[in-house]
Amino acid sequence: MDTSLTTESDAVRNGVHILTAALLVVAIFTSVNMPMGQAVSNLMLLSTFAIIYFGGWGFLDRWGAVPKLLWLTMLTVLWFAAMLNAPAAMYLVFSLYFLYLFVIDDWRGIILVLFATALAIGVQLPTGLTFGGVMGPAVSGLVTVAIHYTFKALAKVTQELKVAQGKLAESEHNAGVIAERQRIAHEIHDTLAQGLSSIQMLLHAADRDLDAGQADKARGRIELARKTAAENLQEARAMIAALQPAALAQTSLAQALERMTQNFASTSGIDMDVEVEGQPRQLPMKVEAALLRVAQGAVGNVVKHSGASRARVTVTYQPQQVRVDVVDNGAGFDPEAVRARPAGLGHIGLSAMRRRAAELGGQLEVESHPGGGTAVMVSIPVDAATGSNPAGATAVSSRAGATAQTEAEAEAEAETEPEPR
C-alpha cells in the first residue's frame, strides 16, 4: 500500500536529504584517487543518482504507485552500478532504506530493505567479507526500520488525539447548546409564561367582577393586567437584548422583592410582606437576579399551591453570602416525595430554582410537611460573580420582579397536591 510522504516527519525527511547529500559528496571525493576512466564513471553515476533523487522527490506526492516504483528502481540500479565501480558508494544504501520504507509503506518496503542489505554485503564477496562490512548495512537496516515505524506509530497516535479533540470539542459544543436551551426554557418559564398566567388570572377575576356588577374593581384588575402585559413585553425585549433584570435596573433587591410581593398579593389576596436583616449592600447583578428569580418562583408557588393566608419574604445580608427565605402558613407537602418524582414536561419549578442557585455556587433548601406550612431558603455567595459558569453568567438576561408571575405555572398541570414547586 502506497502512502504519501506527507504522513512522515518533516524533520526525518530533511534528515534523509542531508544524509544523501553528504554520502554523495563523500563518494564523489573518492574519485580523486581513482584512475581517470573509473573516476569519470563514478562522477557520472553519482551525478545521475543525485539528479534523479532530488528531481523526483518533489513529485512523489503527485505520482501514483507505478512512477514511484520506477523512481526507486532507477535509484537502486544506479546505486548498485556505482557500488560496483567504487565501494564508497555502498553507503548510499542508508538513504535507500528510508526511501523504500517511506514510498512503499508495507511489508514490501521491508523486503526491499533486506534486498538492498544483501546487495551491499554481496558486493564485498570478491574482496572478502569483514565484520564491519556485514554489520554496518545490517544494523543500519534494522535501525531504519525501527525509526520508520516509530514515527508511523507517533503519527497514528497524533491523528487519534486530533480526532478525540475534535469529538470532545463537538461534545462540549453540544453540551453548551443543551445548557443554553435549558437556560432559555427557565427564563421563559420564570418570566413570560408566568406573566401570561398572571394576565389570565387577572382577566378571569375581572370577568367575575363584571358579572357581579363591580365595574370599578374589574377596571382595576384590567389595568393591572395591562401593566403586566406591558412589563412582559419589556421583559421579552430585555431577554432578546440580553439586558439585566428591569426590576433591578433602578431599584435595590429589597425594593424589587417588595414590588413583586405586592403584585402577587393583589392577584391572590394573600397577606405578604418583605423584611430585610443585616446591612443591605449592592450585590453583583447576577446574584441579585438569581435571588429575585428564586423568590419569585417560591412566592408564585405559595399563590398557586399552598392555600396560605400569609407569606413572608426575608432577605438576610451576611458577610459571605445573602439568603432569601420565603415562608408561608399553607397546607405544606412532602419535599422528599416531590424530589423523587421524575422530571417531565413543565415539571421544572423546584429543579429550576435549585439549578439557578447551583450555577452561582449557592444552594436551595425546602422545609415542609403536610399541614405545617413551607419554608424555601436560597443562599448564594456574594462573590459568585467571579464564577465561570456560562449559564449562570447569562441568567441575568431577564427581569424577575417586574410582574405578578408564578414560578409554579408549568407544574400546575403535573402536580395535584398543594406544594411549592
C-alpha positions in Angstrom: 0.0 0.0 0.0 1.5 3.3 -1.1 1.4 6.2 1.3 2.3 9.9 0.8 5.4 11.3 2.3 3.3 13.9 3.9 2.5 11.4 6.7 6.1 11.3 7.8 8.0 13.7 9.9 9.4 16.7 8.1 12.5 16.5 10.3 13.2 12.9 9.2 12.7 13.7 5.6 15.0 16.7 5.8 17.5 14.5 7.6 17.3 11.9 4.7 18.1 14.7 2.2 21.1 15.9 4.2 22.3 12.3 4.7 22.0 11.6 1.0 23.8 14.8 0.0 26.6 14.1 2.5 27.1 10.5 1.3 27.1 11.7 -2.4 29.8 14.2 -1.6 32.0 11.6 0.2 31.5 9.1 -2.7 32.3 11.8 -5.3 35.5 12.8 -3.4 36.8 9.3 -3.6 37.1 9.8 -7.3 40.3 11.8 -6.7 42.3 8.6 -6.1 40.8 6.7 -9.0 42.0 6.1 -12.5 40.6 8.6 -15.0 38.1 6.2 -16.6 36.8 4.9 -13.2 36.6 8.4 -11.8 34.6 9.7 -14.8 32.2 6.7 -14.4 31.9 7.4 -10.7 31.1 11.0 -11.3 28.5 10.2 -14.0 26.7 7.5 -11.9 26.6 9.6 -8.7 25.6 12.8 -10.5 22.8 10.9 -12.3 21.8 9.4 -8.9 21.7 12.9 -7.4 19.6 14.4 -10.2 17.0 11.6 -10.2 16.9 11.6 -6.4 16.4 15.3 -5.8 14.5 15.9 -9.0 12.0 13.2 -8.4 11.4 13.8 -4.7 9.2 16.9 -5.3 6.9 14.8 -7.5 6.3 11.9 -5.1 3.0 13.3 -3.7 1.6 13.6 -7.2 2.9 10.3 -8.6 1.0 7.0 -8.5 2.3 3.7 -7.5 4.0 2.8 -10.8 6.0 6.1 -11.2 7.2 5.7 -7.6 8.4 2.2 -8.2 10.2 3.2 -11.4 11.9 6.0 -9.5 13.1 3.6 -6.8 14.2 1.1 -9.4 16.3 3.7 -11.2 17.9 4.8 -7.9 18.6 1.2 -6.9 20.2 0.3 -10.3 22.4 3.5 -10.2 23.4 2.8 -6.7 24.3 -0.8 -7.5 26.3 0.2 -10.5 28.1 3.0 -8.6 28.9 0.5 -5.8 30.4 -1.9 -8.3 32.5 0.9 -9.7 33.6 2.4 -6.4 32.9 0.6 -3.0 32.4 4.0 -1.2 29.0 4.3 -3.0 27.8 1.4 -0.9 26.9 3.8 2.0 24.1 5.3 -0.1 22.2 2.2 0.9 21.3 4.1 4.1 19.3 6.6 2.1 17.7 3.9 0.1 16.5 2.2 3.3 14.5 5.3 4.2 13.2 5.7 0.6 11.9 2.1 0.4 10.0 2.4 3.7 8.7 5.9 3.0 7.4 5.2 -0.5 6.3 1.6 0.0 4.8 1.6 3.5 4.1 -2.1 4.0 5.8 -5.4 4.0 7.2 -4.8 0.5 9.3 -1.9 1.8 10.9 -4.3 4.4 11.6 -6.8 1.6 13.4 -4.1 -0.4 15.4 -3.2 2.7 16.5 -6.8 3.1 17.3 -7.0 -0.7 19.4 -3.8 -0.6 21.2 -5.2 2.5 22.0 -8.4 0.7 23.4 -6.4 -2.3 25.6 -4.3 -0.1 27.0 -7.3 1.6 27.2 -9.5 -1.5 29.2 -6.9 -3.5 32.0 -7.4 -0.9 32.4 -11.1 -1.6 35.1 -10.8 -4.3 37.4 -8.8 -1.8 36.3 -10.8 1.3 33.7 -10.0 3.9 34.6 -8.1 7.0 32.7 -7.7 10.3 32.1 -4.0 9.7 31.1 -4.6 6.1 28.4 -7.1 7.2 27.2 -5.5 10.4 27.1 -1.9 9.0 24.4 -2.4 6.4 22.5 -5.0 8.6 22.4 -2.8 11.7 21.6 0.3 9.7 18.7 -1.5 8.0 17.3 -2.6 11.4 17.6 0.9 12.9 16.0 2.5 9.8 13.0 0.1 10.1 12.7 0.9 13.8 12.8 4.7 13.2 10.3 4.5 10.4 7.7 2.5 12.4 8.3 4.6 15.5 7.4 7.8 13.6 4.5 5.9 12.0 3.1 5.0 15.4 3.6 8.5 16.6 1.7 9.9 13.6 -1.2 7.5 14.3 -1.4 8.5 17.9 -1.3 12.2 16.9 -4.1 11.7 14.5 -6.1 9.8 17.0 -5.6 12.6 19.5 -6.7 15.1 16.9 -9.9 13.1 16.3 -10.5 12.8 20.0 -10.0 16.5 20.5 -12.5 17.2 17.7 -15.1 14.9 19.2 -14.5 16.4 22.6 -14.9 19.9 21.2 -18.1 18.8 19.4 -19.4 17.2 22.6 -18.7 20.4 24.6 -20.4 22.4 22.0 -23.5 20.2 22.1 -23.5 20.3 25.9 -23.3 24.1 25.7 -26.3 24.1 23.3 -28.3 21.9 25.6 -27.4 24.1 28.6 -28.4 27.2 26.7 -31.7 25.7 25.7 -32.4 24.8 29.3 -31.4 28.3 30.4 -33.7 29.9 27.9 -36.5 27.5 28.9 -36.1 28.5 32.5 -36.0 32.2 31.6 -39.2 31.9 29.6 -40.8 29.8 32.4 -39.7 32.4 35.0 -40.9 35.4 33.1 -43.1 35.3 30.0 -45.1 32.1 30.9 -45.8 33.4 34.4 -46.6 36.8 33.1 -49.2 35.3 30.8 -50.6 33.2 33.6 -51.0 36.3 35.8 -52.7 38.2 32.9 -55.1 35.2 32.5 -55.8 35.1 36.3 -56.5 38.9 36.3 -58.8 38.8 33.3 -60.8 35.9 34.8 -61.1 37.8 38.0 -62.2 40.9 36.1 -64.8 38.9 34.3 -66.2 37.7 37.6 -66.2 41.2 38.9 -68.2 42.4 35.8 -70.7 39.7 36.3 -71.1 40.8 39.9 -71.6 44.4 38.8 -68.3 45.6 40.3 -67.1 47.6 37.4 -64.5 49.7 39.3 -62.9 46.6 40.7 -62.9 45.0 37.3 -61.2 48.0 35.7 -58.5 47.9 38.4 -57.8 44.3 37.5 -57.8 45.0 33.8 -55.4 47.9 34.4 -53.1 45.6 36.3 -53.3 43.1 33.5 -52.4 45.8 31.0 -49.5 46.8 33.1 -48.4 43.2 33.4 -48.6 42.8 29.6 -46.5 45.9 29.1 -43.9 44.7 31.5 -44.0 41.2 29.9 -43.3 42.9 26.5 -40.4 44.8 28.1 -39.2 41.6 29.6 -39.2 39.9 26.2 -37.2 42.7 24.7 -34.7 42.6 27.5 -34.3 38.9 27.1 -33.6 39.3 23.4 -31.1 42.1 24.1 -29.6 40.1 27.0 -30.1 43.0 29.4 -30.2 42.9 33.2 -33.5 42.4 35.0 -35.6 45.5 34.7 -36.8 45.1 38.3 -33.2 45.6 39.4 -32.1 48.2 36.9 -33.1 51.2 39.1 -34.0 49.6 42.4 -32.5 47.5 45.1 -33.1 43.9 45.7 -35.4 44.6 48.6 -37.4 47.1 46.6 -37.7 44.6 43.7 -38.9 41.9 46.2 -41.4 44.4 47.7 -42.9 45.2 44.3 -43.0 41.5 43.4 -44.9 40.5 46.5 -47.3 43.4 46.1 -48.2 42.2 42.6 -48.7 38.7 43.9 -50.8 39.9 46.8 -53.0 42.0 44.6 -53.9 39.0 42.5 -54.2 36.3 45.2 -55.5 38.2 48.3 -52.7 36.6 50.4 -51.1 38.9 53.0 -47.4 39.3 52.1 -44.6 41.3 53.4 -40.8 41.7 53.0 -38.2 42.0 55.7 -34.6 42.9 55.5 -32.0 41.7 58.0 -28.4 42.8 58.1 -26.8 45.7 56.3 -28.1 46.0 52.7 -25.5 46.4 50.1 -25.1 46.3 46.3 -24.5 42.8 45.1 -23.3 41.5 41.7 -26.2 41.8 39.2 -26.4 38.1 38.5 -26.6 37.3 42.3 -29.5 39.7 42.8 -31.2 38.4 39.6 -30.9 34.8 40.8 -32.2 35.6 44.3 -35.1 37.6 42.7 -35.9 34.7 40.4 -36.0 32.1 43.1 -38.0 34.3 45.4 -40.5 34.9 42.6 -40.8 31.2 42.0 -41.3 30.4 45.6 -43.9 33.1 46.1 -45.7 32.0 43.0 -45.8 28.5 44.4 -47.4 29.9 47.6 -50.1 31.5 45.5 -50.6 28.5 43.2 -50.4 25.6 45.5 -50.2 26.3 49.3 -53.7 27.7 50.1 -51.9 30.0 52.6 -53.3 33.2 54.0 -50.0 34.8 54.9 -46.4 34.7 53.5 -43.2 36.4 54.4 -40.1 37.1 52.3 -36.9 37.8 54.3 -33.6 39.0 52.9 -30.6 38.4 55.1 -27.3 40.0 54.3 -24.3 38.1 55.7 -20.6 38.8 55.2 -20.0 35.9 52.8 -23.5 35.3 51.4 -27.0 36.6 51.0 -30.0 34.5 51.9 -33.7 34.8 50.9 -36.4 32.9 52.9 -39.9 32.5 51.7 -42.2 31.2 54.5 -46.0 30.6 54.3 -48.6 29.1 56.6 -50.2 26.9 53.9 -51.0 23.3 53.6 -47.4 22.1 53.2 -46.2 19.0 51.4 -43.6 16.2 51.5 -40.4 17.5 49.8 -38.9 14.0 49.5 -41.9 12.7 47.6 -41.6 15.6 45.2 -37.8 15.2 44.8 -38.3 11.5 43.9 -40.7 12.2 41.1 -39.1 12.1 37.6 -38.9 15.4 35.8 -41.2 15.9 32.8 -42.7 18.5 30.6 -43.5 21.5 32.7 -42.0 19.9 35.8 -39.2 22.4 36.3 -40.2 24.6 39.3 -38.0 23.4 42.2 -35.4 21.9 39.9 -35.1 25.2 38.1 -34.7 27.0 41.4 -32.0 24.6 42.6 -30.2 24.7 39.3 -30.2 28.5 39.3 -28.7 28.6 42.8 -26.2 26.0 42.0 -25.0 27.8 38.9 -23.7 30.6 41.2 -22.3 28.2 43.9 -25.4 28.5 46.1 -27.9 26.1 47.4 -31.7 25.8 47.9 -33.4 24.1 50.8 -37.0 23.3 51.3 -38.6 22.6 54.7 -42.2 21.5 54.8 -44.6 18.8 55.9 -48.3 18.3 55.3 -50.3 20.7 57.3 -47.3 22.6 58.6 -46.6 25.3 56.0 -43.5 25.6 53.9 -40.1 27.4 54.1 -37.9 27.8 51.0 -34.4 29.1 51.6 -31.9 30.1 49.0 -28.3 31.3 49.7 -25.8 32.5 47.2 -22.2 33.6 47.9 -21.6 37.3 47.3 -18.5 36.6 45.3 -20.5 34.4 42.8 -19.8 36.9 40.1 -16.3 35.5 39.8 -17.6 32.1 38.7 -17.1 30.9 35.2 -20.4 29.1 34.6 -21.7 30.4 31.3 -25.3 29.5 32.1 -25.1 31.4 35.3 -23.5 34.3 33.6 -26.3 34.7 31.2 -29.1 34.0 33.7 -29.5 37.7 34.4 -30.8 38.5 30.9 -34.4 38.6 32.1 -36.3 40.5 34.8 -37.8 38.9 37.7 -39.9 41.1 39.9 -41.4 43.3 37.3 -44.7 41.4 37.0 -47.0 39.2 39.0 -45.8 35.9 37.7 -45.9 32.4 39.2 -42.9 30.1 39.2 -45.1 27.0 39.6 -47.3 27.7 36.5 -45.7 24.9 34.5 -46.0 22.4 37.2 -49.7 23.1 37.9 -50.6 20.6 35.2 -48.4 17.9 36.6 -48.8 18.2 40.3 -52.1 17.6 42.1 -51.3 18.2 45.7 -50.7 21.7 47.2 -47.0 22.2 47.2 -44.4 24.8 46.3 -42.8 23.7 43.1 
